[in-house]
Amino acid sequence: MSGGDLSEPVVFGPALEGLKKALGERFTPELREVLKREGINLDQVQVAYGLDTWLKAIRFIADAMGAEVPPTERYRHLGRTFIHGFVETPIGFAALTAGKVFGVKRTLMRMGRNFKTAGNYIDSEVADLGPQEMSIRTFVPDRFLPKMSQQSQLFVEYRQGVLQAVLDVLNVKGEVEIVRADLQRHDFTYRISWRS
């Protein structure tokens, strides 16, 4: 995908670059070839990828990271690993630096913007639940719902891992709980609590 048609759900190149960084030594020549056969060349990251391409990449990479682990745990782990790789990219490093300046609460309040840097198909709402507690709802806008595959469960666990890793990279202890998951509408709510 050239990155010009944003009427389709897409994931932007830095997200794939973050996956590559997250893989480190696990980005084996074998995995590189499997991904290339599926149209994903992580050696030449494009501006944007169709959502189906992103889903293929997630599935192959999650399997490569631990096929013996149940899928929900695999995707959660991949979400966490992704953030640790993403902060090694220029955009991710800038986001991490800003997060350390803003602090946990303000960083989480900005997660909608952060999700938008990964793809155009996700919206979010953030609610402040107390001094060290928030909820984040992620959902797919109606215009993209007909184009979404049925891989919703992947998104639920993956985003839970992403949110947990945000706490990790900010050096705070906390929990990310899935409080609502509407798989049909790709609409998920997470409760995040932390302690200083």
Protein Blocks (a to p, Z undefined) as FASTA:
>chain_A
ZZlammbccddfklmmmmmmmnmmmlcfklmmmmmmnopafklccfbdcfklmmmmmmmm
mmmnomkbcfklmmmmmmmmmmmmmmmpmklmmmmmmmmmnommlmmmmmmmmmmmmpmk
bccddddfbjkbccddddddfklmmmpccklmmmmmmmmmmmmmmmmmnopacddddfbd
cfknopacddddddZZ
